[in-house]
Amino acid sequence: MPGIARAQERQSAEPDQQQIGGQLLGYLQSKQLDQAIALGQNAVARWPQNADFHHWLGIAYFQSGKNSQALAQLEQAAKLRPQDYDIHFDTALVHLQEKQYGAAAEQLKQALCLKPDHPLAHLLLGRAYQNSNRSLDAIEQFKTALRLKPSIELGHYHLGYAYASLGRDQQAIAEYQKEVARGDANAEVYYQLGHELVQSGEGQAAAEALRKATALDGTRADAFYDLGKALLTLKQIPDAIEALRRSTTLNPADPSPHYQLARTLRLSGDTAGANSELQQFEQLRKQQPQTGGMASGVH
């Protein structure tokens, strides 16, 4: 969190507070969170007007998974020092983890009023907007983040995801490909690229991306499912069967892979196997009749 990284620049001039502050920062940096919390609680009791102590105690609570306590301390820090970028930024991180996207956006906007050219804040504001179904606003924030720092991690991924949410598939693919070109793409990036390529009918490119996704994370049922669909379009029936079976194993409650597997087995000549999979598909679909998307089995 930025509040740790730049804390040394803002220690109190009072010797006792400076000593306590140094110890508290040491605990935070070494991840001794119980000690940091105990010392921070003592510090805010002794010096309730010291914004740093509230801030750092909030960080310790956040890193310990105690988000409500973290927010209480960070909000107090903000009252004491409302023009502190780091406090607003760190408060936004807690709100994002709590999926309080509106509150996160407000904190990030305050932070950006103080430092308008901070790319990570624009990226996180875009994420808050995207998760609030404000995709157009999210796109503008992601573009700003990339303009300020073209190499920002996952910048093109998030922009691609926002485009995909609006059905702008080719723009989404282009952004995912840019993220892959950075050289350190994770399984999620390759999956989303592969998924969009499947939807666009680009089977070969989709299969390549999805094979990378499954190689990076062998537990993703969705990636094996889309890989099976891509391989089916390429008429690579045995490989498609293998991928779809893996998807059914990883997520046995999802009807969709059974439907696609039934289609693939029928093409392979295994009528009995196809009928069995189709029966499983129907049984599972009855258990979740309102489910759309993948679980409908027709996509």
N, C-alpha and C positions, 0 to 999 in steps of 0.2 A: 504494500500500500504506500502511496506517496508520502503519507504522514510519517512513516518511519524513515524513508530515504532522505528526507530533507529536514528531519527533526533537529539534527545537530546545529543547524543554522539559527535556531530560535530558542535556545535554552535561556532560562531566566538568569538574570544577573545576580540574584540573591544566592549566596553560597549554599545554604541548605537545600534550596529548591534545585539548584544546579546539580548538586551531588545526587539527590533523589532522581532527578530527571535522567542523569547518566546511567544510573543503575536500572531504571525502568526501561530505557532504550536497549540496554544490554540484554535484559531478559527477553524483550521482544525479538531482537535480532537473533538470539540463540534459541528461540521458540520455547523458552521456559515460561509457558503461559500462566500456570498456576501462580508462580512467583510474581509475574508481571501484574496479574489481577490483584493479588494481595497488597503489593506495594502501591499500585495505582489507587486502590480503594483508600489506603492510608493517606496518600498524597492529596486526593481531592477532598478528604475530610479536613486536612490541615490547611490546604490552600484552595478553597472553593472557587476563587476568582482566577485561577491559573488555567487558561484555555488548553494549554499543552497537556496537562495532566488528564483532563477530561477526554481530550482527543486520543491520547495514547492508551488510556484505560478502555476507551471504546474500541480501539484496534485489538487490544488483547481479548476483549469479550467476543468480537467478531471472529477472530481466528480460533476461538474456543467453541464456536458454534452457538454462542449466546447472543442472538441477534437483537432481541428486545432490549437487553441491557446495553448492548453496543449503541443502539439508536438513542437511548436516553442520554448516554454520555456524549455522543457526537452532537446531539441537538443542543445540549448545554454548552459545548465548546463553540458551536456556531453563534449562540446568543452572546457569548463573551467576545468572540472575534468574528463578526459576520463577513469580513472582507478576506477571509482565509480560503484560498483555492483548495488546498489539500483537505480541509474539513468537509467542504461541500462534496468533493470528489469521493472521499472515503464513505461519507454518508450514502451517496448514490450506490456504491458497491453493495452496501448492506441491503438497501431497498431492492436492488436487482436480484440478489440472492433470495430475497423473500417474495419475489415476483410482484413487487409493488411498483409497477412500471411507471405509473403516473408520478408517484413521489420521486422515483429515481430521475425521471426527466426534469422535474423542477430543480432538483439539486444540481444536475449537470448543466442546466441553463444558467444557474447562478454561478457555477464554476467558470463557465465559458464567458460570462460577462467580465470576469476577472482576468482570464487568460484565453482570449478568443482563438488563438492559434495552436491550441493543444490537440493534436490529432486523436489521442486515445479517448479524450472526453467526447469528441465528435462521434467516434466509433461507438462508444457506449450509449450515447444519446440516440444514435440510429437504432441500436438494439432495443432500447426502451420503446421507441416509436414503433418498430416492427412488431414487437410483442403486444402493442396496443392497437394493432390493425391500422396503423398509420404508415402504410408502405411508401407513399410518395414523400412524406416528410423524412422517413428513414433513408430513402435513396439519396436525398440531398445531403444528409449528414455523412453517409458513407462516402459520397463523392468528395465532400470537403476533407474528410480524414485522409483519403487517398491523395488529394491534391497537396495537402500539407506534408504527408509522408507516404510516398508511393510504395514503399516497402512494408508498410504496416501489416503486421500479421493478421490474417483472416479478413483483411479489408475487402478484397475482391470476392471472397466467399460470402460475406454478409451482403454485399451489393448484389451478387448473383441470387441469393436466396430471396431478397426483396423483389427482384425482377420476376423470379419464378412465382412468387405469391400473387403477382398481378397477371400471370399468364404470358409474360414476355419471355418465352422460352429461349429464343436464340440469343437474346441479351444475357440471360442467365448462364447459358452454356459458355458464352465468351468470357464472362467474369470468372466462372469456375475454372476454365482453362488457364486464365491468368494466375489464379491462385496456385494451381498445380505447377505452373512454370516457375514459381518462386523456389521450388525444390524441396519443401518440407511439408507437403500436404498430408493431412491425416486421413483416416478412414472415412470420416464424415464428408470431407470435401470430395473424395473420389466417389462416394456413394451418391451424393447429390448430383454430381456431374453425370454419372452413369444413369441415374434415374431420368434426368432431363433428356439424355440422348436416347434412351428407350422410348420415351414419350414422343420424341421427334422422328422415330423410325430409323435411327442410325445405329443399327445392331452391332456392327463390328467395333465401332468406337465405344459404344456402351459396354460391350463385353470386356474390353481392355480396361476401362475405368473400374468396372465392378470386380474384376479379378484382383485388381490392386486393393480395392476396399476390403474384400474378403481375406486377402493375404495379410493386411494390416490388422484386421479385427475379425477373427473367425467365429465370433458369437453373434454377428448381425444377421438375423433372419431376413430383414428387409433387403439387404444386399444380395444374399443368395437367391431370394425370390426374383428380384429384378435381373440378376445374372441368368437365372433359368429362362426368363422371358426373352432376354436378348439372344441367348443361345438357340432358343426355339425358332426365332425369326431367321437365324442363320442355318437352320436345319441340322444343327449339331445335337442330335436327339439324345445320345447317351450322356453327354456332358450336361445337357439341360435337365435330364432326369436326376442326375446326381445332385445338381445344385438345388433343384426343387425339393428333393427328399431331405436335403440338409436344412432347408428352410422349415419344413414341417417338423423336423426334430427339434429345432431351436425354438420354434413358436407353435406348439401343437394346438393352441386354441384358435389360430387364425385359419379361416376356411379357404382363403385365396390360393395359397400354394397347392392345396389339394385339387382345386379346380384346374389350375394350370398343369398340374402333374397328370390329372386324368386326360387332358387333351394330348399331352406329350406321349403318355403311355399308349394311347389309342393309335397315334401316328407310328409308334414302334411296333404295333401289331399285338400288344398285350391287352386284349380286350377285358379279360378278367381283372387285371390290375387297374385298368382305367375305371371299370365299374365300381370297384372297391373304393377308389379315391373319390369318385363322384358321390358315392354314398356318404363318405366321411364329410365331404364338403357340405352336403345338404343337412346333415345332422348338426354340424357346427354353425351353419348359417341360421338355423332355427333358434339356436341359443343366443344369437345377437342379431335379430331381424332388422333393427334400425341402423346397423352399421353400414357406412358407405366406404368409398375409397377402396383400399386394398381388400378389405374384408368382404366386399360385395362379390369378389371373385371374377369380375368381368373386365378388370383393368389390367 
